[in-house]
Amino acid sequence: MKAKEIRSMTIDEIESKLIELHDKLFKQKIQKSIGQMANLYTIRCTKKDIAKLLTILTEKRSNNEKQGRKKEKN
């Protein structure tokens, strides 16, 4: 998942995608423990996608707070 794609999403879309990826990661970990997963790289990619989503979500939330403060000052 590219950062441009994530930045074009709304906060609600990002949060729903986070829930989806957490479920996916959980399932991948179970598959790994059972021994069904051949490619362990997918777990790493899922973790990186979660980190990207969390980072951009934090940026968007802080930008919304800053914009709210600017409106209050005016």
PDB file of N, CA, C and O in Angstrom, chain B, residues numbered from 101:
ATOM      1  N   MET B 101       0.839  -1.170   0.000  1.00  0.00           N
ATOM      2  CA  MET B 101       0.000   0.000   0.000  1.00  0.00           C
ATOM      3  C   MET B 101       0.891   1.242   0.000  1.00  0.00           C
ATOM      4  O   MET B 101       1.806   1.365   0.813  1.00  0.00           O
ATOM      5  N   LYS B 102       0.613   2.137  -0.904  1.00  0.00           N
ATOM      6  CA  LYS B 102       1.411   3.344  -1.047  1.00  0.00           C
ATOM      7  C   LYS B 102       0.882   4.447  -0.127  1.00  0.00           C
ATOM      8  O   LYS B 102      -0.300   4.485   0.215  1.00  0.00           O
ATOM      9  N   ALA B 103       1.790   5.339   0.260  1.00  0.00           N
ATOM     10  CA  ALA B 103       1.417   6.437   1.146  1.00  0.00           C
ATOM     11  C   ALA B 103       0.434   7.386   0.457  1.00  0.00           C
ATOM     12  O   ALA B 103      -0.445   7.946   1.112  1.00  0.00           O
ATOM     13  N   LYS B 104       0.574   7.570  -0.851  1.00  0.00           N
ATOM     14  CA  LYS B 104      -0.353   8.432  -1.588  1.00  0.00           C
ATOM     15  C   LYS B 104      -1.776   7.903  -1.502  1.00  0.00           C
ATOM     16  O   LYS B 104      -2.726   8.668  -1.336  1.00  0.00           O
ATOM     17  N   GLU B 105      -1.914   6.594  -1.617  1.00  0.00           N
ATOM     18  CA  GLU B 105      -3.240   5.977  -1.529  1.00  0.00           C
ATOM     19  C   GLU B 105      -3.846   6.210  -0.153  1.00  0.00           C
ATOM     20  O   GLU B 105      -5.036   6.501  -0.028  1.00  0.00           O
ATOM     21  N   ILE B 106      -3.027   6.080   0.869  1.00  0.00           N
ATOM     22  CA  ILE B 106      -3.520   6.234   2.238  1.00  0.00           C
ATOM     23  C   ILE B 106      -3.899   7.683   2.509  1.00  0.00           C
ATOM     24  O   ILE B 106      -4.916   7.948   3.151  1.00  0.00           O
ATOM     25  N   ARG B 107      -3.094   8.620   2.027  1.00  0.00           N
ATOM     26  CA  ARG B 107      -3.374  10.036   2.268  1.00  0.00           C
ATOM     27  C   ARG B 107      -4.657  10.491   1.588  1.00  0.00           C
ATOM     28  O   ARG B 107      -5.291  11.447   2.036  1.00  0.00           O
ATOM     29  N   SER B 108      -5.041   9.819   0.518  1.00  0.00           N
ATOM     30  CA  SER B 108      -6.277  10.190  -0.171  1.00  0.00           C
ATOM     31  C   SER B 108      -7.513   9.642   0.543  1.00  0.00           C
ATOM     32  O   SER B 108      -8.634  10.026   0.208  1.00  0.00           O
ATOM     33  N   MET B 109      -7.329   8.759   1.513  1.00  0.00           N
ATOM     34  CA  MET B 109      -8.433   8.165   2.258  1.00  0.00           C
ATOM     35  C   MET B 109      -8.874   9.090   3.387  1.00  0.00           C
ATOM     36  O   MET B 109      -8.100   9.924   3.857  1.00  0.00           O
ATOM     37  N   THR B 110     -10.128   8.934   3.817  1.00  0.00           N
ATOM     38  CA  THR B 110     -10.612   9.688   4.969  1.00  0.00           C
ATOM     39  C   THR B 110     -10.180   8.968   6.253  1.00  0.00           C
ATOM     40  O   THR B 110      -9.684   7.842   6.210  1.00  0.00           O
ATOM     41  N   ILE B 111     -10.374   9.627   7.372  1.00  0.00           N
ATOM     42  CA  ILE B 111      -9.990   9.047   8.654  1.00  0.00           C
ATOM     43  C   ILE B 111     -10.794   7.776   8.927  1.00  0.00           C
ATOM     44  O   ILE B 111     -10.246   6.791   9.422  1.00  0.00           O
ATOM     45  N   ASP B 112     -12.075   7.790   8.611  1.00  0.00           N
ATOM     46  CA  ASP B 112     -12.916   6.607   8.830  1.00  0.00           C
ATOM     47  C   ASP B 112     -12.463   5.435   7.964  1.00  0.00           C
ATOM     48  O   ASP B 112     -12.448   4.292   8.419  1.00  0.00           O
ATOM     49  N   GLU B 113     -12.096   5.719   6.721  1.00  0.00           N
ATOM     50  CA  GLU B 113     -11.619   4.661   5.826  1.00  0.00           C
ATOM     51  C   GLU B 113     -10.309   4.064   6.344  1.00  0.00           C
ATOM     52  O   GLU B 113     -10.101   2.852   6.277  1.00  0.00           O
ATOM     53  N   ILE B 114      -9.434   4.921   6.857  1.00  0.00           N
ATOM     54  CA  ILE B 114      -8.157   4.448   7.396  1.00  0.00           C
ATOM     55  C   ILE B 114      -8.396   3.549   8.603  1.00  0.00           C
ATOM     56  O   ILE B 114      -7.766   2.500   8.737  1.00  0.00           O
ATOM     57  N   GLU B 115      -9.307   3.962   9.479  1.00  0.00           N
ATOM     58  CA  GLU B 115      -9.593   3.163  10.669  1.00  0.00           C
ATOM     59  C   GLU B 115     -10.187   1.807  10.302  1.00  0.00           C
ATOM     60  O   GLU B 115      -9.853   0.799  10.924  1.00  0.00           O
ATOM     61  N   SER B 116     -11.060   1.770   9.301  1.00  0.00           N
ATOM     62  CA  SER B 116     -11.626   0.488   8.887  1.00  0.00           C
ATOM     63  C   SER B 116     -10.569  -0.398   8.232  1.00  0.00           C
ATOM     64  O   SER B 116     -10.580  -1.617   8.403  1.00  0.00           O
ATOM     65  N   LYS B 117      -9.664   0.215   7.488  1.00  0.00           N
ATOM     66  CA  LYS B 117      -8.569  -0.543   6.870  1.00  0.00           C
ATOM     67  C   LYS B 117      -7.639  -1.102   7.943  1.00  0.00           C
ATOM     68  O   LYS B 117      -7.126  -2.212   7.799  1.00  0.00           O
ATOM     69  N   LEU B 118      -7.416  -0.347   9.014  1.00  0.00           N
ATOM     70  CA  LEU B 118      -6.596  -0.819  10.125  1.00  0.00           C
ATOM     71  C   LEU B 118      -7.207  -2.060  10.764  1.00  0.00           C
ATOM     72  O   LEU B 118      -6.503  -3.027  11.054  1.00  0.00           O
ATOM     73  N   ILE B 119      -8.493  -2.028  10.979  1.00  0.00           N
ATOM     74  CA  ILE B 119      -9.170  -3.194  11.568  1.00  0.00           C
ATOM     75  C   ILE B 119      -9.018  -4.397  10.655  1.00  0.00           C
ATOM     76  O   ILE B 119      -8.746  -5.508  11.109  1.00  0.00           O
ATOM     77  N   GLU B 120      -9.198  -4.164   9.365  1.00  0.00           N
ATOM     78  CA  GLU B 120      -9.065  -5.245   8.383  1.00  0.00           C
ATOM     79  C   GLU B 120      -7.651  -5.840   8.396  1.00  0.00           C
ATOM     80  O   GLU B 120      -7.486  -7.059   8.354  1.00  0.00           O
ATOM     81  N   LEU B 121      -6.632  -4.973   8.454  1.00  0.00           N
ATOM     82  CA  LEU B 121      -5.250  -5.456   8.444  1.00  0.00           C
ATOM     83  C   LEU B 121      -4.872  -6.160   9.743  1.00  0.00           C
ATOM     84  O   LEU B 121      -4.086  -7.107   9.723  1.00  0.00           O
ATOM     85  N   HIS B 122      -5.421  -5.712  10.872  1.00  0.00           N
ATOM     86  CA  HIS B 122      -5.159  -6.399  12.134  1.00  0.00           C
ATOM     87  C   HIS B 122      -5.729  -7.821  12.103  1.00  0.00           C
ATOM     88  O   HIS B 122      -5.106  -8.765  12.588  1.00  0.00           O
ATOM     89  N   ASP B 123      -6.923  -7.952  11.524  1.00  0.00           N
ATOM     90  CA  ASP B 123      -7.508  -9.290  11.374  1.00  0.00           C
ATOM     91  C   ASP B 123      -6.662 -10.159  10.454  1.00  0.00           C
ATOM     92  O   ASP B 123      -6.432 -11.338  10.722  1.00  0.00           O
ATOM     93  N   LYS B 124      -6.206  -9.550   9.362  1.00  0.00           N
ATOM     94  CA  LYS B 124      -5.363 -10.277   8.401  1.00  0.00           C
ATOM     95  C   LYS B 124      -4.070 -10.742   9.062  1.00  0.00           C
ATOM     96  O   LYS B 124      -3.634 -11.874   8.852  1.00  0.00           O
ATOM     97  N   LEU B 125      -3.454  -9.867   9.864  1.00  0.00           N
ATOM     98  CA  LEU B 125      -2.213 -10.209  10.553  1.00  0.00           C
ATOM     99  C   LEU B 125      -2.449 -11.346  11.542  1.00  0.00           C
ATOM    100  O   LEU B 125      -1.628 -12.257  11.652  1.00  0.00           O
ATOM    101  N   PHE B 126      -3.552 -11.295  12.250  1.00  0.00           N
ATOM    102  CA  PHE B 126      -3.891 -12.352  13.201  1.00  0.00           C
ATOM    103  C   PHE B 126      -4.002 -13.700  12.486  1.00  0.00           C
ATOM    104  O   PHE B 126      -3.460 -14.703  12.952  1.00  0.00           O
ATOM    105  N   LYS B 127      -4.700 -13.717  11.367  1.00  0.00           N
ATOM    106  CA  LYS B 127      -4.866 -14.952  10.599  1.00  0.00           C
ATOM    107  C   LYS B 127      -3.525 -15.457  10.064  1.00  0.00           C
ATOM    108  O   LYS B 127      -3.263 -16.659  10.051  1.00  0.00           O
ATOM    109  N   GLN B 128      -2.682 -14.523   9.625  1.00  0.00           N
ATOM    110  CA  GLN B 128      -1.362 -14.911   9.117  1.00  0.00           C
ATOM    111  C   GLN B 128      -0.505 -15.518  10.220  1.00  0.00           C
ATOM    112  O   GLN B 128       0.220 -16.484   9.977  1.00  0.00           O
ATOM    113  N   LYS B 129      -0.576 -14.970  11.421  1.00  0.00           N
ATOM    114  CA  LYS B 129       0.199 -15.516  12.538  1.00  0.00           C
ATOM    115  C   LYS B 129      -0.270 -16.917  12.906  1.00  0.00           C
ATOM    116  O   LYS B 129       0.534 -17.787  13.243  1.00  0.00           O
ATOM    117  N   ILE B 130      -1.573 -17.122  12.839  1.00  0.00           N
ATOM    118  CA  ILE B 130      -2.098 -18.464  13.114  1.00  0.00           C
ATOM    119  C   ILE B 130      -1.617 -19.445  12.062  1.00  0.00           C
ATOM    120  O   ILE B 130      -1.196 -20.556  12.387  1.00  0.00           O
ATOM    121  N   GLN B 131      -1.679 -19.036  10.798  1.00  0.00           N
ATOM    122  CA  GLN B 131      -1.200 -19.904   9.722  1.00  0.00           C
ATOM    123  C   GLN B 131       0.273 -20.235   9.890  1.00  0.00           C
ATOM    124  O   GLN B 131       0.704 -21.354   9.610  1.00  0.00           O
ATOM    125  N   LYS B 132       1.042 -19.255  10.350  1.00  0.00           N
ATOM    126  CA  LYS B 132       2.476 -19.477  10.562  1.00  0.00           C
ATOM    127  C   LYS B 132       2.692 -20.499  11.672  1.00  0.00           C
ATOM    128  O   LYS B 132       3.530 -21.392  11.542  1.00  0.00           O
ATOM    129  N   SER B 133       1.939 -20.370  12.759  1.00  0.00           N
ATOM    130  CA  SER B 133       2.128 -21.291  13.885  1.00  0.00           C
ATOM    131  C   SER B 133       1.697 -22.711  13.531  1.00  0.00           C
ATOM    132  O   SER B 133       2.271 -23.679  14.031  1.00  0.00           O
ATOM    133  N   ILE B 134       0.698 -22.837  12.677  1.00  0.00           N
ATOM    134  CA  ILE B 134       0.247 -24.159  12.248  1.00  0.00           C
ATOM    135  C   ILE B 134       1.217 -24.760  11.236  1.00  0.00           C
ATOM    136  O   ILE B 134       1.334 -25.980  11.116  1.00  0.00           O
ATOM    137  N   GLY B 135       1.901 -23.892  10.519  1.00  0.00           N
ATOM    138  CA  GLY B 135       2.852 -24.357   9.520  1.00  0.00           C
ATOM    139  C   GLY B 135       2.291 -24.333   8.107  1.00  0.00           C
ATOM    140  O   GLY B 135       2.877 -24.922   7.199  1.00  0.00           O
ATOM    141  N   GLN B 136       1.171 -23.663   7.912  1.00  0.00           N
ATOM    142  CA  GLN B 136       0.560 -23.591   6.595  1.00  0.00           C
ATOM    143  C   GLN B 136       1.136 -22.478   5.738  1.00  0.00           C
ATOM    144  O   GLN B 136       0.981 -22.502   4.517  1.00  0.00           O
ATOM    145  N   MET B 137       1.795 -21.507   6.346  1.00  0.00           N
ATOM    146  CA  MET B 137       2.285 -20.356   5.595  1.00  0.00           C
ATOM    147  C   MET B 137       3.669 -20.645   5.034  1.00  0.00           C
ATOM    148  O   MET B 137       4.599 -20.976   5.771  1.00  0.00           O
ATOM    149  N   ALA B 138       3.789 -20.515   3.713  1.00  0.00           N
ATOM    150  CA  ALA B 138       5.070 -20.761   3.065  1.00  0.00           C
ATOM    151  C   ALA B 138       5.894 -19.488   2.965  1.00  0.00           C
ATOM    152  O   ALA B 138       7.121 -19.527   3.065  1.00  0.00           O
ATOM    153  N   ASN B 139       5.220 -18.356   2.768  1.00  0.00           N
ATOM    154  CA  ASN B 139       5.916 -17.093   2.564  1.00  0.00           C
ATOM    155  C   ASN B 139       5.743 -16.203   3.796  1.00  0.00           C
ATOM    156  O   ASN B 139       4.671 -15.637   4.010  1.00  0.00           O
ATOM    157  N   LEU B 140       6.782 -16.082   4.594  1.00  0.00           N
ATOM    158  CA  LEU B 140       6.717 -15.283   5.819  1.00  0.00           C
ATOM    159  C   LEU B 140       6.836 -13.791   5.543  1.00  0.00           C
ATOM    160  O   LEU B 140       6.594 -12.974   6.431  1.00  0.00           O
ATOM    161  N   TYR B 141       7.202 -13.433   4.327  1.00  0.00           N
ATOM    162  CA  TYR B 141       7.344 -12.029   3.951  1.00  0.00           C
ATOM    163  C   TYR B 141       6.005 -11.294   4.025  1.00  0.00           C
ATOM    164  O   TYR B 141       5.976 -10.084   4.250  1.00  0.00           O
ATOM    165  N   THR B 142       4.911 -12.007   3.839  1.00  0.00           N
ATOM    166  CA  THR B 142       3.598 -11.355   3.859  1.00  0.00           C
ATOM    167  C   THR B 142       3.275 -10.784   5.241  1.00  0.00           C
ATOM    168  O   THR B 142       2.593  -9.765   5.345  1.00  0.00           O
ATOM    169  N   ILE B 143       3.756 -11.431   6.292  1.00  0.00           N
ATOM    170  CA  ILE B 143       3.543 -10.905   7.647  1.00  0.00           C
ATOM    171  C   ILE B 143       4.261  -9.571   7.797  1.00  0.00           C
ATOM    172  O   ILE B 143       3.706  -8.619   8.345  1.00  0.00           O
ATOM    173  N   ARG B 144       5.480  -9.505   7.315  1.00  0.00           N
ATOM    174  CA  ARG B 144       6.258  -8.274   7.399  1.00  0.00           C
ATOM    175  C   ARG B 144       5.581  -7.151   6.623  1.00  0.00           C
ATOM    176  O   ARG B 144       5.521  -6.017   7.097  1.00  0.00           O
ATOM    177  N   CYS B 145       5.071  -7.461   5.436  1.00  0.00           N
ATOM    178  CA  CYS B 145       4.392  -6.450   4.623  1.00  0.00           C
ATOM    179  C   CYS B 145       3.127  -5.943   5.317  1.00  0.00           C
ATOM    180  O   CYS B 145       2.827  -4.749   5.278  1.00  0.00           O
ATOM    181  N   THR B 146       2.397  -6.843   5.941  1.00  0.00           N
ATOM    182  CA  THR B 146       1.180  -6.448   6.650  1.00  0.00           C
ATOM    183  C   THR B 146       1.514  -5.538   7.824  1.00  0.00           C
ATOM    184  O   THR B 146       0.820  -4.551   8.064  1.00  0.00           O
ATOM    185  N   LYS B 147       2.571  -5.866   8.555  1.00  0.00           N
ATOM    186  CA  LYS B 147       2.989  -5.014   9.678  1.00  0.00           C
ATOM    187  C   LYS B 147       3.406  -3.631   9.192  1.00  0.00           C
ATOM    188  O   LYS B 147       3.100  -2.625   9.833  1.00  0.00           O
ATOM    189  N   LYS B 148       4.101  -3.579   8.065  1.00  0.00           N
ATOM    190  CA  LYS B 148       4.520  -2.285   7.519  1.00  0.00           C
ATOM    191  C   LYS B 148       3.323  -1.461   7.067  1.00  0.00           C
ATOM    192  O   LYS B 148       3.299  -0.244   7.254  1.00  0.00           O
ATOM    193  N   ASP B 149       2.332  -2.115   6.476  1.00  0.00           N
ATOM    194  CA  ASP B 149       1.127  -1.411   6.060  1.00  0.00           C
ATOM    195  C   ASP B 149       0.386  -0.841   7.264  1.00  0.00           C
ATOM    196  O   ASP B 149      -0.123   0.278   7.212  1.00  0.00           O
ATOM    197  N   ILE B 150       0.327  -1.609   8.344  1.00  0.00           N
ATOM    198  CA  ILE B 150      -0.312  -1.129   9.568  1.00  0.00           C
ATOM    199  C   ILE B 150       0.428   0.096  10.103  1.00  0.00           C
ATOM    200  O   ILE B 150      -0.197   1.069  10.525  1.00  0.00           O
ATOM    201  N   ALA B 151       1.747   0.046  10.084  1.00  0.00           N
ATOM    202  CA  ALA B 151       2.552   1.173  10.571  1.00  0.00           C
ATOM    203  C   ALA B 151       2.320   2.418   9.710  1.00  0.00           C
ATOM    204  O   ALA B 151       2.205   3.523  10.239  1.00  0.00           O
ATOM    205  N   LYS B 152       2.251   2.245   8.393  1.00  0.00           N
ATOM    206  CA  LYS B 152       1.992   3.381   7.506  1.00  0.00           C
ATOM    207  C   LYS B 152       0.633   4.000   7.804  1.00  0.00           C
ATOM    208  O   LYS B 152       0.493   5.220   7.886  1.00  0.00           O
ATOM    209  N   LEU B 153      -0.366   3.132   7.965  1.00  0.00           N
ATOM    210  CA  LEU B 153      -1.709   3.630   8.249  1.00  0.00           C
ATOM    211  C   LEU B 153      -1.747   4.402   9.566  1.00  0.00           C
ATOM    212  O   LEU B 153      -2.354   5.470   9.644  1.00  0.00           O
ATOM    213  N   LEU B 154      -1.103   3.867  10.592  1.00  0.00           N
ATOM    214  CA  LEU B 154      -1.096   4.543  11.893  1.00  0.00           C
ATOM    215  C   LEU B 154      -0.375   5.882  11.824  1.00  0.00           C
ATOM    216  O   LEU B 154      -0.815   6.859  12.431  1.00  0.00           O
ATOM    217  N   THR B 155       0.722   5.930  11.094  1.00  0.00           N
ATOM    218  CA  THR B 155       1.479   7.171  10.966  1.00  0.00           C
ATOM    219  C   THR B 155       0.654   8.252  10.275  1.00  0.00           C
ATOM    220  O   THR B 155       0.582   9.385  10.751  1.00  0.00           O
ATOM    221  N   ILE B 156       0.041   7.903   9.168  1.00  0.00           N
ATOM    222  CA  ILE B 156      -0.739   8.888   8.416  1.00  0.00           C
ATOM    223  C   ILE B 156      -2.009   9.266   9.170  1.00  0.00           C
ATOM    224  O   ILE B 156      -2.458  10.410   9.091  1.00  0.00           O
ATOM    225  N   LEU B 157      -2.590   8.322   9.897  1.00  0.00           N
ATOM    226  CA  LEU B 157      -3.756   8.625  10.719  1.00  0.00           C
ATOM    227  C   LEU B 157      -3.403   9.650  11.795  1.00  0.00           C
ATOM    228  O   LEU B 157      -4.171  10.577  12.051  1.00  0.00           O
ATOM    229  N   THR B 158      -2.256   9.483  12.415  1.00  0.00           N
ATOM    230  CA  THR B 158      -1.798  10.436  13.423  1.00  0.00           C
ATOM    231  C   THR B 158      -1.569  11.814  12.805  1.00  0.00           C
ATOM    232  O   THR B 158      -1.926  12.831  13.399  1.00  0.00           O
ATOM    233  N   GLU B 159      -0.974  11.845  11.616  1.00  0.00           N
ATOM    234  CA  GLU B 159      -0.751  13.113  10.916  1.00  0.00           C
ATOM    235  C   GLU B 159      -2.075  13.813  10.632  1.00  0.00           C
ATOM    236  O   GLU B 159      -2.217  15.011  10.875  1.00  0.00           O
ATOM    237  N   LYS B 160      -3.043  13.059  10.116  1.00  0.00           N
ATOM    238  CA  LYS B 160      -4.336  13.656   9.780  1.00  0.00           C
ATOM    239  C   LYS B 160      -5.038  14.186  11.021  1.00  0.00           C
ATOM    240  O   LYS B 160      -5.622  15.270  10.992  1.00  0.00           O
ATOM    241  N   ARG B 161      -4.983  13.434  12.103  1.00  0.00           N
ATOM    242  CA  ARG B 161      -5.639  13.885  13.329  1.00  0.00           C
ATOM    243  C   ARG B 161      -4.974  15.145  13.881  1.00  0.00           C
ATOM    244  O   ARG B 161      -5.662  16.056  14.343  1.00  0.00           O
ATOM    245  N   SER B 162      -3.648  15.203  13.838  1.00  0.00           N
ATOM    246  CA  SER B 162      -2.966  16.393  14.351  1.00  0.00           C
ATOM    247  C   SER B 162      -3.239  17.600  13.454  1.00  0.00           C
ATOM    248  O   SER B 162      -3.355  18.720  13.951  1.00  0.00           O
ATOM    249  N   ASN B 163      -3.343  17.390  12.148  1.00  0.00           N
ATOM    250  CA  ASN B 163      -3.678  18.488  11.240  1.00  0.00           C
ATOM    251  C   ASN B 163      -5.083  19.006  11.502  1.00  0.00           C
ATOM    252  O   ASN B 163      -5.317  20.214  11.451  1.00  0.00           O
ATOM    253  N   ASN B 164      -6.020  18.107  11.783  1.00  0.00           N
ATOM    254  CA  ASN B 164      -7.387  18.528  12.090  1.00  0.00           C
ATOM    255  C   ASN B 164      -7.430  19.345  13.371  1.00  0.00           C
ATOM    256  O   ASN B 164      -8.169  20.325  13.457  1.00  0.00           O
ATOM    257  N   GLU B 165      -6.643  18.950  14.367  1.00  0.00           N
ATOM    258  CA  GLU B 165      -6.596  19.699  15.629  1.00  0.00           C
ATOM    259  C   GLU B 165      -5.988  21.076  15.412  1.00  0.00           C
ATOM    260  O   GLU B 165      -6.470  22.060  15.972  1.00  0.00           O
ATOM    261  N   LYS B 166      -4.942  21.156  14.612  1.00  0.00           N
ATOM    262  CA  LYS B 166      -4.303  22.442  14.334  1.00  0.00           C
ATOM    263  C   LYS B 166      -5.254  23.369  13.598  1.00  0.00           C
ATOM    264  O   LYS B 166      -5.312  24.562  13.894  1.00  0.00           O
ATOM    265  N   GLN B 167      -5.997  22.833  12.645  1.00  0.00           N
ATOM    266  CA  GLN B 167      -6.950  23.650  11.905  1.00  0.00           C
ATOM    267  C   GLN B 167      -8.072  24.127  12.821  1.00  0.00           C
ATOM    268  O   GLN B 167      -8.555  25.251  12.680  1.00  0.00           O
ATOM    269  N   GLY B 168      -8.485  23.284  13.755  1.00  0.00           N
ATOM    270  CA  GLY B 168      -9.508  23.668  14.713  1.00  0.00           C
ATOM    271  C   GLY B 168      -9.039  24.787  15.624  1.00  0.00           C
ATOM    272  O   GLY B 168      -9.813  25.683  15.962  1.00  0.00           O
ATOM    273  N   ARG B 169      -7.799  24.740  16.016  1.00  0.00           N
ATOM    274  CA  ARG B 169      -7.238  25.793  16.876  1.00  0.00           C
ATOM    275  C   ARG B 169      -7.123  27.109  16.122  1.00  0.00           C
ATOM    276  O   ARG B 169      -7.370  28.172  16.691  1.00  0.00           O
ATOM    277  N   LYS B 170      -6.752  27.050  14.850  1.00  0.00           N
ATOM    278  CA  LYS B 170      -6.639  28.276  14.046  1.00  0.00           C
ATOM    279  C   LYS B 170      -8.004  28.942  13.890  1.00  0.00           C
ATOM    280  O   LYS B 170      -8.106  30.168  13.926  1.00  0.00           O
ATOM    281  N   LYS B 171      -9.052  28.135  13.715  1.00  0.00           N
ATOM    282  CA  LYS B 171     -10.391  28.685  13.562  1.00  0.00           C
ATOM    283  C   LYS B 171     -10.850  29.334  14.854  1.00  0.00           C
ATOM    284  O   LYS B 171     -11.544  30.349  14.821  1.00  0.00           O
ATOM    285  N   GLU B 172     -10.470  28.761  16.003  1.00  0.00           N
ATOM    286  CA  GLU B 172     -10.864  29.331  17.287  1.00  0.00           C
ATOM    287  C   GLU B 172     -10.187  30.672  17.530  1.00  0.00           C
ATOM    288  O   GLU B 172     -10.785  31.569  18.124  1.00  0.00           O
ATOM    289  N   LYS B 173      -8.945  30.817  17.077  1.00  0.00           N
ATOM    290  CA  LYS B 173      -8.210  32.068  17.273  1.00  0.00           C
ATOM    291  C   LYS B 173      -8.802  33.194  16.445  1.00  0.00           C
ATOM    292  O   LYS B 173      -8.792  34.353  16.859  1.00  0.00           O
ATOM    293  N   ASN B 174      -9.316  32.848  15.274  1.00  0.00           N
ATOM    294  CA  ASN B 174      -9.872  33.884  14.388  1.00  0.00           C
ATOM    295  C   ASN B 174     -11.221  34.240  14.871  1.00  0.00           C
ATOM    296  O   ASN B 174     -11.883  35.093  14.281  1.00  0.00           O
TER     297      ASN B 174
END
